[in-house]
Amino acid sequence: MAHQNLPPLPDDDWPKFAPGWVWLVGAGPGDPGLITLHALNALRQADHVVYDALVDSRILQWVKPGAEIEYAGKRGGKPSPKQRDISLRLVELARAGKRVLRLKGGDPFVFGRGGEEALTLINAGIPIRIVPGISAGIGGAARPAPPRARSGPPPAAPRRPRDPATARTATPSPRRRRRGRTLS
C-alpha cells in the first residue's frame, strides 16, 4: 500500500525499528488525523503489521510497501483469535527477524491488552518499544461539540417548566406530617 501523499516526516532523530523488535503502537481513536508521528514512523519501517479491530483501515494505507498486514482483531459475538495466540504470534514473527508492529486502536494500554502482550514478549526475551496513542476518551475532545470538562463553577442546571396538572405540591402527605417531616 502507498503512503498516500503523506509529507515526509520532519528531520528529527526518529527511533530506528530494528529487526527482531516488536513495537506496541496506539493508532488513535479512529480519525487518521489523530495518529502520532511516532506511530507513522513505525508504520513506515515495519515489516509485519498485526492490527486490531479498532484500527481505521485508512491508517493501513501508510504501511511501507512490501510489508505484510495481518488482522488480529476481536469483536464481540464473532470468531476471533485468543489473546494468548496473538501474543505468541508476535513472538514468532520477532524471532523470524521481522520488525513487528502491533497496531492497536486508541492506546495499547487503555482498555487494550497491551500489558499482556508486553509481558509475553519480555518473558520471551523479545525487545519492545511502546508508542502511546490517543485514547478515545481524550480524542473525543477533538470532535466539534461542547467540551466535556471546563474550568470554573458548574453552570446552573436548566429548569424545565412544570405542567401544573402533574406538578407535585409542597403539601406533605399525612404520613410525613406525623413524623415532623415536610417537603419544603
Backbone hydrogen bonds in HBPLUS format (Angstrom, degrees):
<---DONOR---> <-ACCEPTOR-->    atom                        ^
c    i                          cat <-CA-CA->   ^        H-A-AA   ^      H-
h    n   atom  resd res      DA  || num        DHA   H-A  angle D-A-AA Bond
n    s   type  num  typ     dist DA aas  dist angle  dist       angle   num
A0006-LEU N   A0003-HIS O   3.13 MM   3  5.84 138.8  2.31 121.8 131.9     1
A0021-TRP N   A0018-ALA O   3.29 MM   3  5.88 145.8  2.42 140.2 139.4     2
A0020-GLY N   A0098-LYS O   2.91 MM  78  5.24 149.3  2.00 111.7 121.3     3
A0100-VAL N   A0021-TRP O   3.03 MM  79  6.26 165.7  2.05 165.6 161.2     4
A0022-VAL N   A0127-PRO O   3.07 MM 105  6.50 156.7  2.13 155.5 162.9     5
A0129-ARG N   A0022-VAL O   3.11 MM 107  6.61 140.5  2.27 143.0 149.2     6
A0023-TRP N   A0100-VAL O   2.85 MM  77  6.32 159.4  1.89 164.5 171.1     7
A0102-ARG N   A0023-TRP O   2.83 MM  79  6.04 168.2  1.85 163.4 167.4     8
A0024-LEU N   A0129-ARG O   2.88 MM 105  6.29 154.7  1.94 166.1 172.2     9
A0131-VAL N   A0024-LEU O   2.86 MM 107  6.11 172.1  1.87 155.4 156.7    10
A0025-VAL N   A0102-ARG O   2.88 MM  77  6.00 169.1  1.89 158.1 161.8    11
A0104-LYS N   A0025-VAL O   2.88 MM  79  6.15 169.4  1.89 170.8 174.2    12
A0026-GLY N   A0131-VAL O   2.93 MM 105  6.25 152.5  2.01 164.9 173.5    13
A0027-ALA N   A0104-LYS O   2.66 MM  77  5.67 158.4  1.71 159.4 159.8    14
A0028-GLY N   A0106-GLY O   3.14 MM  78  3.98 158.0  2.19 128.5 121.9    15
A0106-GLY N   A0028-GLY O   2.58 MM  78  3.98 158.1  1.63 127.6 120.6    16
A0034-LEU N   A0031-ASP O   2.84 MM   3  5.60 168.9  1.85 129.2 133.0    17
A0035-ILE N   A0032-PRO O   3.32 MM   3  5.61 165.3  2.34 114.4 114.0    18
A0040-LEU N   A0036-THR O   3.06 MM   4  6.43 155.6  2.12 146.4 153.2    19
A0041-ASN N   A0037-LEU O   2.86 MM   4  6.07 155.6  1.92 146.2 152.9    20
A0042-ALA N   A0038-HIS O   3.01 MM   4  6.26 151.2  2.09 141.4 148.6    21
A0043-LEU N   A0039-ALA O   2.93 MM   4  6.26 158.2  1.98 150.9 156.5    22
A0044-ARG N   A0040-LEU O   3.06 MM   4  6.29 148.5  2.16 147.8 155.8    23
A0045-GLN N   A0042-ALA O   3.05 MM   3  5.25 153.5  2.12 105.7 114.1    24
A0046-ALA N   A0042-ALA O   2.98 MM   4  5.97 144.9  2.11 161.1 169.1    25
A0064-LYS N   A0043-LEU O   3.16 MM  21  6.46 144.1  2.30 154.1 143.6    26
A0047-ASP N   A0099-ARG O   2.89 MM  52  5.01 150.0  1.98 131.0 141.0    27
A0068-GLU N   A0047-ASP O   2.89 MM  21  6.30 158.2  1.94 151.7 147.5    28
A0048-HIS N   A0099-ARG O   3.15 MM  51  6.26 158.6  2.20 157.1 152.7    29
A0101-LEU N   A0048-HIS O   2.84 MM  53  6.17 168.9  1.85 164.0 167.8    30
A0049-VAL N   A0068-GLU O   2.75 MM  19  6.15 165.1  1.77 160.8 164.6    31
A0070-GLU N   A0049-VAL O   2.73 MM  21  6.03 163.0  1.76 170.0 174.8    32
A0050-VAL N   A0101-LEU O   2.81 MM  51  6.14 164.8  1.83 161.0 165.7    33
A0103-LEU N   A0050-VAL O   2.86 MM  53  6.04 146.5  1.98 139.0 149.8    34
A0051-TYR N   A0070-GLU O   2.95 MM  19  6.38 153.1  2.02 160.0 168.7    35
A0072-ALA N   A0051-TYR O   2.82 MM  21  5.73 158.1  1.87 177.8 170.2    36
A0052-ASP N   A0103-LEU O   3.13 MM  51  6.59 135.1  2.34 159.2 172.2    37
A0055-VAL N   A0052-ASP O   3.32 MM   3  5.91 169.5  2.34 119.5 121.2    38
A0059-ILE N   A0056-ASP O   2.99 MM   3  5.70 148.5  2.09 119.9 127.6    39
A0060-LEU N   A0057-SER O   3.11 MM   3  5.32 131.0  2.36 100.9 113.1    40
A0061-GLN N   A0058-ARG O   3.23 MM   3  5.48 153.7  2.30 102.8 110.5    41
A0062-TRP N   A0059-ILE O   3.03 MM   3  5.71 165.9  2.05 119.8 124.3    42
A0063-VAL N   A0060-LEU O   3.33 MM   3  5.55 169.0  2.34 109.4 110.9    43
A0067-ALA N   A0064-LYS O   3.16 MM   3  5.79 163.3  2.19 139.5 140.7    44
A0078-LYS N   A0075-ARG O   3.10 MM   3  5.62 161.6  2.13 139.4 139.5    45
A0085-ASP N   A0082-LYS O   3.02 MM   3  5.30 118.8  2.41 103.3 117.9    46
A0086-ILE N   A0082-LYS O   3.11 MM   4  6.51 152.7  2.19 152.9 161.0    47
A0087-SER N   A0083-GLN O   2.98 MM   4  6.26 168.4  1.99 159.3 161.5    48
A0088-LEU N   A0084-ARG O   2.96 MM   4  6.17 160.5  2.00 149.7 155.1    49
A0089-ARG N   A0085-ASP O   2.92 MM   4  6.04 143.2  2.06 139.3 149.4    50
A0090-LEU N   A0086-ILE O   3.10 MM   4  6.44 151.1  2.18 150.2 157.1    51
A0091-VAL N   A0087-SER O   3.21 MM   4  6.58 154.1  2.28 144.5 151.0    52
A0092-GLU N   A0088-LEU O   2.93 MM   4  6.17 162.7  1.96 148.6 153.0    53
A0093-LEU N   A0089-ARG O   2.97 MM   4  6.19 164.2  2.00 153.9 156.9    54
A0094-ALA N   A0090-LEU O   3.02 MM   4  6.18 161.6  2.06 148.4 153.6    55
A0095-ARG N   A0091-VAL O   2.91 MM   4  6.11 160.4  1.95 155.1 160.6    56
A0096-ALA N   A0092-GLU O   3.13 MM   4  6.34 127.1  2.42 135.9 149.2    57
A0096-ALA N   A0093-LEU O   3.12 MM   3  5.07 135.7  2.33  93.7 106.3    58
A0098-LYS N   A0093-LEU O   3.24 MM   5  5.74 160.7  2.28 152.6 150.0    59
A0097-GLY N   A0094-ALA O   2.90 MM   3  5.22 156.4  1.96 112.1 116.6    60
A0110-VAL N   A0107-ASP O   3.27 MM   3  5.41 157.6  2.32 109.4 115.7    61
A0114-GLY N   A0108-PRO O   2.96 MM   6  4.82 135.6  2.16 172.9 159.3    62
A0117-GLU N   A0113-ARG O   3.07 MM   4  6.40 164.8  2.10 157.1 161.8    63
A0118-ALA N   A0114-GLY O   2.81 MM   4  5.92 160.4  1.85 149.1 154.9    64
A0119-LEU N   A0115-GLY O   3.01 MM   4  6.19 162.7  2.04 147.6 151.8    65
A0120-THR N   A0116-GLU O   3.03 MM   4  6.25 161.1  2.07 149.4 154.4    66
A0121-LEU N   A0117-GLU O   2.99 MM   4  6.20 163.2  2.02 152.4 156.8    67
A0122-ILE N   A0118-ALA O   2.87 MM   4  6.06 167.0  1.89 156.0 159.8    68
A0123-ASN N   A0119-LEU O   2.89 MM   4  5.97 165.0  1.91 149.5 154.0    69
A0124-ALA N   A0120-THR O   3.05 MM   4  6.19 131.4  2.29 136.5 149.1    70
A0124-ALA N   A0121-LEU O   3.10 MM   3  5.06 130.6  2.36  93.9 107.5    71
A0126-ILE N   A0121-LEU O   2.87 MM   5  5.08 162.9  1.90 154.9 149.3    72
A0125-GLY N   A0122-ILE O   2.96 MM   3  5.05 158.2  2.01 105.9 112.3    73
A0138-ILE N   A0135-SER O   3.10 MM   3  5.44 131.0  2.35 105.0 116.7    74
A0139-GLY N   A0135-SER O   2.75 MM   4  5.91 171.1  1.75 162.0 165.0    75
A0140-GLY N   A0136-ALA O   2.92 MM   4  5.70 138.8  2.10 138.5 144.5    76
A0141-ALA N   A0138-ILE O   3.11 MM   3  5.89 161.0  2.15 118.8 123.9    77
A0142-ALA N   A0139-GLY O   2.87 MM   3  5.52 163.9  1.89 120.0 125.6    78
A0143-ARG N   A0140-GLY O   3.23 MM   3  5.69 167.5  2.24 112.5 116.3    79
A0145-ALA N   A0143-ARG O   2.86 MM   2  5.80 118.7  2.24 116.8  99.8    80
A0166-THR N   A0163-ASP O   2.97 MM   3  5.60 143.3  2.11 118.6 127.8    81
A0167-ALA N   A0163-ASP O   2.95 MM   4  5.85 127.8  2.23 155.2 169.2    82
A0177-ARG N   A0173-SER O   3.02 MM   4  6.30 154.2  2.09 155.1 163.1    83
A0178-ARG N   A0174-PRO O   3.17 MM   4  6.41 152.0  2.26 147.3 153.0    84
A0181-ARG N   A0176-ARG O   2.94 MM   5  5.16 148.2  2.04 160.3 153.2    85
A0180-GLY N   A0177-ARG O   3.05 MM   3  5.02 152.9  2.12 100.3 108.8    86
